[in-house]
Amino acid sequence: MSTAHRSRKSPQPDCELREKERPTCAGREQVVLVGLDGFEQHLCPAHAAALWLTDPTLRFSAKTRPQGITAVMWQAFGGGGRR
């Protein structure tokens, strides 16, 4: 029997919009957006930013961690400004 500690967390699923031809996809889901109908989309920050900017009815789910929302804002608005 192994005494090594194994994480009980399952690996993060892939972004639902990931396509091999889309290099802008970060690949891993970090954000959950919810539509008015309650439908959830599990997305990478890049795809979430694109959808969030174009559909004002989408909102962040409570399942999304603050770091995921920060990553979406970074994708949407840059954040690379100089001080």
Kinemage of the C-alpha trace (Angstrom):
@kinemage 1
@onewidth
@group {chain A} dominant
@subgroup {mainchain}
@vectorlist {calphas} color= white
{ca met a 1} P 0.000 0.000 0.000
{ca ser a 2} L 1.238 3.446 -0.833
{ca thr a 3} L 1.491 6.076 1.882
{ca ala a 4} L 1.850 8.940 -0.604
{ca his a 5} L -0.769 11.662 -0.219
{ca arg a 6} L -3.011 11.945 -3.245
{ca ser a 7} L -5.082 14.982 -3.984
{ca arg a 8} L -8.814 14.322 -3.931
{ca lys a 9} L -9.377 17.153 -6.378
{ca ser a 10} L -9.999 16.069 -9.924
{ca pro a 11} L -8.003 17.870 -12.608
{ca gln a 12} L -9.570 21.029 -14.015
{ca pro a 13} L -11.656 20.268 -17.110
{ca asp a 14} L -10.833 21.796 -20.447
{ca cys a 15} L -12.483 24.990 -21.615
{ca glu a 16} L -15.776 24.196 -23.353
{ca leu a 17} L -14.832 26.418 -26.311
{ca arg a 18} L -11.315 25.058 -26.785
{ca glu a 19} L -10.385 24.394 -30.377
{ca lys a 20} L -7.029 23.254 -31.672
{ca glu a 21} L -7.065 26.091 -34.209
{ca arg a 22} L -7.615 28.744 -31.481
{ca pro a 23} L -4.279 29.600 -29.873
{ca thr a 24} L -5.973 32.262 -27.703
{ca cys a 25} L -7.577 29.558 -25.556
{ca ala a 26} L -5.775 29.079 -22.255
{ca gly a 27} L -7.047 25.511 -22.305
{ca arg a 28} L -8.208 25.011 -18.736
{ca glu a 29} L -11.503 26.124 -17.272
{ca gln a 30} L -11.149 28.687 -14.505
{ca val a 31} L -14.346 30.667 -14.998
{ca val a 32} L -18.028 29.782 -14.875
{ca leu a 33} L -20.369 32.206 -16.651
{ca val a 34} L -24.136 31.948 -16.241
{ca gly a 35} L -26.786 33.177 -18.653
{ca leu a 36} L -30.271 34.448 -17.852
{ca asp a 37} L -31.619 30.932 -18.396
{ca gly a 38} L -29.258 29.562 -15.720
{ca phe a 39} L -27.112 27.713 -18.265
{ca glu a 40} L -23.484 27.497 -17.098
{ca gln a 41} L -20.453 27.692 -19.358
{ca his a 42} L -17.076 26.520 -18.051
{ca leu a 43} L -14.415 28.545 -19.830
{ca cys a 44} L -10.808 29.653 -19.850
{ca pro a 45} L -10.215 33.357 -19.043
{ca ala a 46} L -9.663 34.294 -22.712
{ca his a 47} L -12.948 32.825 -23.937
{ca ala a 48} L -14.808 34.070 -20.856
{ca ala a 49} L -13.573 37.623 -21.502
{ca ala a 50} L -14.668 37.499 -25.131
{ca leu a 51} L -18.153 36.257 -24.224
{ca trp a 52} L -18.536 38.533 -21.211
{ca leu a 53} L -17.653 41.615 -23.269
{ca thr a 54} L -20.115 40.753 -26.048
{ca asp a 55} L -23.066 39.486 -23.972
{ca pro a 56} L -24.121 41.821 -21.144
{ca thr a 57} L -26.561 39.229 -19.763
{ca leu a 58} L -23.772 36.884 -18.652
{ca arg a 59} L -22.648 36.959 -15.040
{ca phe a 60} L -19.931 35.224 -13.063
{ca ser a 61} L -21.034 32.212 -11.071
{ca ala a 62} L -20.195 31.941 -7.382
{ca lys a 63} L -18.195 28.880 -8.476
{ca thr a 64} L -15.645 31.229 -10.052
{ca arg a 65} L -12.772 32.096 -7.739
{ca pro a 66} L -11.594 35.717 -7.476
{ca gln a 67} L -8.401 34.760 -9.328
{ca gly a 68} L -10.514 33.597 -12.274
{ca ile a 69} L -12.409 36.885 -12.401
{ca thr a 70} L -9.101 38.769 -12.216
{ca ala a 71} L -7.799 36.722 -15.150
{ca val a 72} L -10.916 37.586 -17.179
{ca met a 73} L -10.525 41.311 -16.433
{ca trp a 74} L -6.862 41.101 -17.428
{ca gln a 75} L -7.856 39.491 -20.737
{ca ala a 76} L -10.686 41.962 -21.325
{ca phe a 77} L -8.961 45.207 -20.430
{ca gly a 78} L -5.242 44.551 -20.679
{ca gly a 79} L -3.726 45.668 -17.448
{ca gly a 80} L -0.284 46.094 -18.907
{ca gly a 81} L -0.242 49.854 -18.489
{ca arg a 82} L 2.818 51.677 -17.193
{ca arg a 83} L 2.925 53.481 -13.895
